Amino acid sequence: MASTVEKTGYQGFGSFHSDDVEVLIRQNAATYTPPSLPFEDPSDDPAHSCPQEDFGDAAKRHFMIDFKQWTFINHGAFGAVSQAAYECAELWRRHCELQPLRFIDRELFPQLVRVIRELAAFVNCRPQDLVLLPNATTGLNAVISSVQLSPGDVVYSLNIGWVQTHASHG
């Protein structure tokens, strides 16, 4: 005769009781309740806003690069984060370091789901169709590695070199 074990204690994300993150990602927007930020939202501060008219030289004031001593021309490979994004990331690092176990074990997944859902709404896609990646190379590697190729299969690729590279090297 099989016996049933009843869950007791903490019920939710974490090492001992893991809910399915997919349930939160797929949950209807009308019933989903996002977790609150553990600190005051820095984007509510007008000093961190980036007006739409701030492009080109006007946008430089939002970044940490020392533009007086540095001409930054390699934007496609490396780039500086904006001051506002840096400060927000620092708030997250500080919050995590206050109680790392609580953050990693209890708060991280629900916050990532919140971000995925917000970004999906912004780019007008379903949350389950969006994946967060550290960079484009990781994304390409994941897709290419997922394809099971056999001898004789043909792979097509776009020639997507930088225009300036072609102009400089002929």
Buried (B, 14 or more C-beta within 10 A) or exposed (E): EEEEEEEEEEEEBBEEEEEEBEEBBEBEEEEBEEEEBBEEEBEEEEEBEBEEEEEEEEEEEBBEEEEEEEEEEEEEEEEBBBBBBEBBEEBBEEBBEEEEEBBBBBBBBBBBBBBBBEEBEEEEEEBEEBEEEEEEEEEEEEEEEEEEEEEEEEEEEEEEEEEEEEEEEE
